[in-house]
Structures are given as C-alpha cells and as structure tokens.
C-alpha cells in the first residue's frame, strides 16, 4: 500500500502594527557597511512594502507570548520602516504585512534568517534589460528609470543598448552560451545578420574575446581617431549626414564613423580647397593625397627659400613663453614628477615654441614657377604642406630663363604673369602604354613583383600573427639557426625582431584586409602594454601562457619578409640570388603552415594592381588560366585599356592569382642549407627579367635606390 505524501502547511499572514515589532537578535545581517537603508526607504515610500516581514511571537521567561513579535528575516526592511516612522512619514501603529510562524517551530529562528539572506537569486542582466525596456516603452525616460531604481543613468542606457543585439544572440546569452562582455561587444552594430554571422565565425574558435567581436563588426568603418576624421571634424561629418556609432560599455576614442565614402568625399573636398588657396601663391604644380609613401620626394631638389622673420609681437610672445618654461622647470627641479596640470602646461609651452621654430619660407616667383607643393594630412589630422620641390622636368625650365626677346615668358604667357598650378588629387604618374604589337610574354617588371610580394608579405604577417604555434616554430628555427649555424643565410624571418619596410608600395596596400587587421591588433596591444621597462617585465610575467603566445605571434609577424628584390651579383649590398631563393622558399613554407590564401584575404586582380601593369599577352594568359580559352578569345582583339578592364571583370570570381602570389610546389623548394645558388635559367619566368618593362633601360626606382643606401 502506497504511503501518502506528507503535505506541508505554510505559515499564515497577518497585518501587525509596527510598534508591536522588534528586530530579532538572531538576525544574521549585522554588518551595516555597504548597506543603503535610505534607498530602500525611498523605494517603500514610492511603491509600498513589496515583500512581507517574517516574524515569530516573542516569549517571556515563562514561555508565554508577550504580544510583541520579533523579526528574524527582513531586518533591512524593518530598519527602513523604522526610519520612515522617525521621519514622521509613517504612523508608528501602521499595519505591516507579516508572515507569522509558530513560536515553538522546530526550525531554528537563526536558520530562517540565514536562509532568507543566502537563498535569494540576483536578477539576470537580460531580465533587467527586458524590464527596463518595458518601462521605457510605457513612457518612462532613462533618467526616470535610473532615479526610480537608484542606479546610474549610464547603467540604464547600457542595459537598453542590448535592444540592438540580435534576439538569437540574446537567447544564446540567456542559455549561458556567451558571456555578458561578449554580448555587450555586439551592441556596437545594429546589423543583426552581421552579428549572427560574426558569432557563427568565432563561437567555436579560441579567439572570441570582446575586442575580436568589436574589430570584426567595425572592419568596414573608420575610427574617430583616424587622421581623416580628425582632419574633417566629427561635427562636419555629422552635419553632412554621417552617423557615428559609439560604444557605451568601454572607451571607444570617439566611436566609429559608419560612412567611409562620405568621409573620403569630405576629405577630398577640404584638401582640394586647401590646395586651391596654395595654388594662388604661384606654384607650377600641387600634388594632393591623404598621405604619400615614404621617399615620395626622392630625386627632387628642395628649393632654398628665405625664412620669414618673427614679428616684434611674436618675439615678445616667444620670450614670455621661454621665461615661463624656465620658471616652471626651476620650481619643480627637485620633484620626482610634475603635477598633471604643470605637465600639461609644459607640453603646451613646448608645442608653441616648436611652432615659432618651424618658420614658413618665402620663395621667389621664378622659383615657384618651376616647382611644386605636396599637400597631405599629418597623423594628428593637421594639414601637412611641403613647399618648394623641383622635379627633373621642372629643372629644365631653369636653362630657359631670360629667353624670349619679345617679352614673353618661356611658357608663352606674359612676362611676370602668374601661371596656374596643375593640381593632382590622389593620383600618380600614368604608366606608359604597352606596345600593342608585342606578342611575346616578357618577364614581369621588378617593381610590380615587389608590390605583389609586399601584398603577400603583409598577408603572411597577418597569418603568422593568428597562428601562435607556427610563429613559435619560426622563431625557434631562426634562433637555433643563429646559435648553431651562424654562417647560414638569414632567410624569410627577420628575427630580432625588426620590422621590414617595403621599398615599393602599391596604392591599395594600406587599405588591404591584412594591413587593417595588423593595425587593429597593434593598436589593441598598444592600449595595454606599459611604457616603463620594469613595469613591462612585471606585466609580461603576470600574463597567462595564451596571452604571451598571442603577443609573441604578433611581434614575430613584423619580421616576416617575403619581398622579391633584385639580387645584387656583387654581394656588397642587398640580397644575393641564393639569399633571395632561400627567402622565397621559406615564405612558401610559412604560407603552407599558416594556410594562407591570398584570395581569402581579399586580393583580386584589378587594372590598378596588375592587369593594367602588364603586356597584352600576359593579360590573355591570365584570363585563359583563370576563366578558360573561350573567355580569352573574347578579349584578344581589344586594345590594352579595354582588355585590362574586361579581364578584371572576367577574373573577379575565379580565384586566379599571378605567379608571385602563388604557392610553389614543395618538391621544388630550395634547400635553405644547401648553399648552392640557383641558376638564373632555372628561375620562375616572372623572376627571370632584369628590369621593369614599363621603364626605359637604365632607369632605377628612386625608392629602391633610397632603400639600398
């Protein structure tokens, strides 16, 4: 016969006058530090007593009820009611809802008090968000919600910001599938489809930290700290209809600009306006770009202008600043460090004094008539103007000075008249048109191969940086080689680590996926690494192995050098043929180890980066390899420019890569330790040439010459 289940009996509830209640000595909550009764007082005054008190009849020494009730559970509520009575906001005989247990209950009164305090469960952040959202939808402002629940308005805004997260991700968080920090990282984007796509990509990866989520969601945006944004100004950008996305959960340096196209248009318009003002000075030409590659003035002569002297007022201001600087340095000479406000003032003074030293130059009209100006943007968003550079073609005018007996200038204008500057915005010299009659496949130009392998080097760096195990193997290989084979060739990894700079830069290199990934990663690490040597050692010691491995991979990646260079047969400078072979062989090995796919990292053949830079036979060969013979036949009758444009369309989705970006057969890999130089006849066809086919014989790339020096 089954035993009947014992039914429990709940304690009864009743209203008891407040003056009949006393706080039990068995109440476990005795520490008052950090407990705010005042906030509960205001909550009770606003909403009433939401939760009843738990009480037991008080017994005298003989075990008889005294008419009073002690409160073992609800001590904070009791103190809040007590304070309301003292403030005369509550009658001392006001009835208080209470749960009354039997005086002779088997459960100890201390147990009741302890259970009431430790069995409570805090509200889940997602439930808090949904509750705040309901209140917001019913008309309460964020400030009113914050005031009603005694929290900072920022907390309410942060919780309400979760409305921008995909419902699918909210459910994942509710089921403990992600952390609150990861969920908050998704709030920087309103695109639910993109949020879900990012989560699918990283949820099973070891690299799913909040900063990774933020980076992936903002990879098509521009940071407010970008020099273009600083140059234009956030206010101007927003006034033109641009939107800035900000992160409520962490420092975001001003947020992310969501419309890069609008930003670039505003930058171009402002740069053009600045160039027009400078053009009125009388220069022959003006080059305008957001930035110029290193060595852009190589091969040009800098004109010697006359420094414009300081005015009397400027001299007086400079001396005043110097006196203030000397006084501050003398006052704090014995201090270990300057106070913040003094340090800031010293920085202002030093900046102002540097501005006095960087005096503008005055140039003669005849000098400006044969020279030009570079206009760009500095790293801090300020306008950078480089005046007085004469090109080789400009110099030819110097020998023509004074010619023209009819009083006309050599250009044919009136003597003394000001010429109109030629302004070039974001452009470079046009590549010479290929000879349409050339029907043989000639070797790729050295400069083009260098640019292509620069793309590959950046992609390899990014791939190594995201593969700590491969990075450690590469580093150990380099270090062991140095220790035990000191006379071996340096190879692909430049270990010390020392960053390798590119002698030839493609215009789209800085905007590539790999370049942006490297920059974002470098900025992220830079936000955490201490500047002091001792502090840095301690910081590194405190990091876990995964963090140190990730940092090691990032640092090692800067030493990757997969660049093609023209070998120096004399061995005094540059790289030998054998050294180049070993470098490219090791680069292939790294690419295979990291699983590098140049198509996956965003490289596509375009008119600008390849097709417009090679001969017609090479264009046809590329289309034949990538899209088939029939596609090649469709374009073989076109002129060079039309052929390159059509080839770009045909190859867009074919995953075709030029030879410098492909992986070579591992069986053909050069033995790094063999010490035998490869014969020039055995080299790949694209490396067999001596010079660029688009340049006249004997011409040298100025950037490459500067790098060699």
Secondary structure, 3 states (H helix, E strand, C coil): CCCCCCCCCCCEEEEEEHHHEEECCCCCCCCCCCCCHHHHHHHHHHHCCCCCEEEEEEECCCCCEEEEEEEEECHHHHHHHHHHHHCCCCCCCCEEEEEEECCCCCCCHHHHHHHHHHCCCCCCHHHHHHHHHHHHHCCCCHHHHHHHHCCCHHHHHHHHHHHHCCHHHHHHHHCCCCCHHHHHHHHHCCCHHHHHHHHHHHCCCCCCCHHHHHHHHCCCCEECCCHHHHHHCHHHHHHCCCCEECCCCCCCCCCEECCHHHHHHHHHHHHHHHHHHHHCCCCCEEEECCCCCCCCCCCCEECCCEECCCCHHHHHHHHHHHHHHHHHHHHCCCCCCCCHHHHHHHHHHHHHHHHHHCCCEECCHHHHCCCEEEEEECCCCCEEEEEEEECHHHHHHHHHCCCCCCCECCCCCECCCCCCCEEEECCCCCCCCCCCCCCCCCCCCHHHHHHHHHHHHHHHHHHHHCCHHHHHHHHHHHHHHHHHCCCCCCCCECCCCCCCCCCCCCCCHHHCHHHHHHHHHHHHHHCCCCCCHHHHHHHHHHCCHHHHHHHHHHHHHCCECCCCCCCCCCCCCCCCHHHHHHHHHHHHHHHHHHCCCCCCCCCCCCCCCCHHHCCHHHHHHHHHHHHCHHHHHHHCCCCHHHHHHHHHHHHCCCCCCCHHHCCCCHHHCCCCCCCCCCCHHHCCHHHCCCCCCCCCCCCCCHHHHHHHC
